[in-house]
Amino acid sequence: MRLLTTLLALFWIAGVAWFGWTALPQLPLDVSASDPSTLEALNAARMQHGALFAAIALLPAMAAVAIGRWLTRTR
C-alpha cells in the first residue's frame, strides 16, 4: 500500500508538472517585450502560476502518502 500511494503521488506530481509547464503564461506577440511593467506583470503571473501548480501538485500527493502510511502502520 505504501508503494502504491507513493507511486500514485509521483505520477500525480509528474502530471501536474507537465500540465503546468504547458500552461505557463506567455507573452503575446503584439505586446512589447522591452516594457518594464509588462515584464513585471509577466513575472508576477509566472510566480503565481508556479505557486498554484506547486500547491496543486504537492498537497494531494502528500495527503495520499500520509494516508498510505497511516493505513499500513504497525500496531
PALOKOL-322570 format. One record per residue (C-alpha): residue number from 1; residue in three letters; chain; x, z, y. Coordinates in steps of 0.05 Angstrom, whole numbers. Each point is the difference from the previous one (the first is absolute). Layout:
BEGIN
+-----+------+-------+--------+--------+--------+
:  nr : rest : kette :      u :      w :      v :
+-----+------+-------+--------+--------+--------+
: NUM :  ALA :     A :      X :      Z :      Y :
...
+-----+------+-------+--------+--------+--------+
This chain:
BEGIN
+-----+------+-------+--------+--------+--------+
:  nr : rest : kette :      u :      w :      v :
+-----+------+-------+--------+--------+--------+
:   1 :  MET :     A :      0 :      0 :      0 :
:   2 :  ARG :     A :     57 :     15 :     48 :
:   3 :  LEU :     A :     32 :    -67 :    -13 :
:   4 :  LEU :     A :    -66 :    -35 :      8 :
:   5 :  THR :     A :    -15 :     32 :     67 :
:   6 :  THR :     A :     71 :    -11 :     24 :
:   7 :  LEU :     A :     -3 :    -74 :    -18 :
:   8 :  LEU :     A :    -68 :     -6 :     32 :
:   9 :  ALA :     A :     27 :     32 :     63 :
:  10 :  LEU :     A :     60 :    -47 :      1 :
:  11 :  PHE :     A :    -44 :    -61 :     -9 :
:  12 :  TRP :     A :    -46 :     25 :     55 :
:  13 :  ILE :     A :     59 :     10 :     48 :
:  14 :  ALA :     A :     27 :    -69 :    -17 :
:  15 :  GLY :     A :    -67 :    -33 :     11 :
:  16 :  VAL :     A :    -12 :     34 :     67 :
:  17 :  ALA :     A :     71 :    -17 :     22 :
:  18 :  TRP :     A :    -10 :    -73 :    -17 :
:  19 :  PHE :     A :    -67 :     -3 :     36 :
:  20 :  GLY :     A :     29 :     37 :     60 :
:  21 :  TRP :     A :     59 :    -48 :      4 :
:  22 :  THR :     A :    -46 :    -61 :     -2 :
:  23 :  ALA :     A :    -47 :     30 :     52 :
:  24 :  LEU :     A :     56 :     20 :     48 :
:  25 :  PRO :     A :    -20 :    -12 :     74 :
:  26 :  GLN :     A :     32 :    -63 :     26 :
:  27 :  LEU :     A :     11 :    -27 :     70 :
:  28 :  PRO :     A :    -45 :    -61 :     13 :
:  29 :  LEU :     A :     35 :    -64 :     22 :
:  30 :  ASP :     A :    -38 :     -4 :     66 :
:  31 :  VAL :     A :     26 :     68 :     24 :
:  32 :  SER :     A :     67 :      8 :     35 :
:  33 :  ALA :     A :     51 :     32 :    -46 :
:  34 :  SER :     A :     44 :     22 :     57 :
:  35 :  ASP :     A :    -51 :     43 :     37 :
:  36 :  PRO :     A :     20 :     73 :     -8 :
:  37 :  SER :     A :    -71 :     26 :      0 :
:  38 :  THR :     A :    -20 :    -50 :    -54 :
:  39 :  LEU :     A :     59 :     21 :    -43 :
:  40 :  GLU :     A :    -18 :     73 :     11 :
:  41 :  ALA :     A :    -72 :    -12 :    -21 :
:  42 :  LEU :     A :     24 :    -38 :    -62 :
:  43 :  ASN :     A :     48 :     55 :    -19 :
:  44 :  ALA :     A :    -55 :     53 :      9 :
:  45 :  ALA :     A :    -47 :    -41 :    -43 :
:  46 :  ARG :     A :     53 :     -7 :    -54 :
:  47 :  MET :     A :     15 :     75 :      1 :
:  48 :  GLN :     A :    -74 :     17 :     -6 :
:  49 :  HIS :     A :     -7 :    -51 :    -56 :
:  50 :  GLY :     A :     59 :     30 :    -37 :
:  51 :  ALA :     A :    -25 :     71 :      7 :
:  52 :  LEU :     A :    -70 :    -20 :    -23 :
:  53 :  PHE :     A :     25 :    -38 :    -61 :
:  54 :  ALA :     A :     49 :     56 :    -17 :
:  55 :  ALA :     A :    -58 :     49 :     -1 :
:  56 :  ILE :     A :    -44 :    -48 :    -40 :
:  57 :  ALA :     A :     57 :     -8 :    -51 :
:  58 :  LEU :     A :     25 :     71 :     -6 :
:  59 :  LEU :     A :    -60 :     45 :      4 :
:  60 :  PRO :     A :    -39 :    -28 :    -60 :
:  61 :  ALA :     A :     65 :     -9 :    -40 :
:  62 :  MET :     A :     19 :     73 :     11 :
:  63 :  ALA :     A :    -70 :     22 :    -18 :
:  64 :  ALA :     A :      3 :    -40 :    -65 :
:  65 :  VAL :     A :     67 :     29 :    -20 :
:  66 :  ALA :     A :    -23 :     70 :     17 :
:  67 :  ILE :     A :    -63 :     -8 :    -41 :
:  68 :  GLY :     A :     41 :    -28 :    -58 :
:  69 :  ARG :     A :     47 :     60 :      3 :
:  70 :  TRP :     A :    -59 :     48 :      5 :
:  71 :  LEU :     A :    -34 :    -30 :    -61 :
:  72 :  THR :     A :     63 :      2 :    -43 :
:  73 :  ARG :     A :     27 :     68 :     21 :
:  74 :  THR :     A :     20 :     48 :    -55 :
:  75 :  ARG :     A :    -40 :     64 :     -6 :
+-----+------+-------+--------+--------+--------+
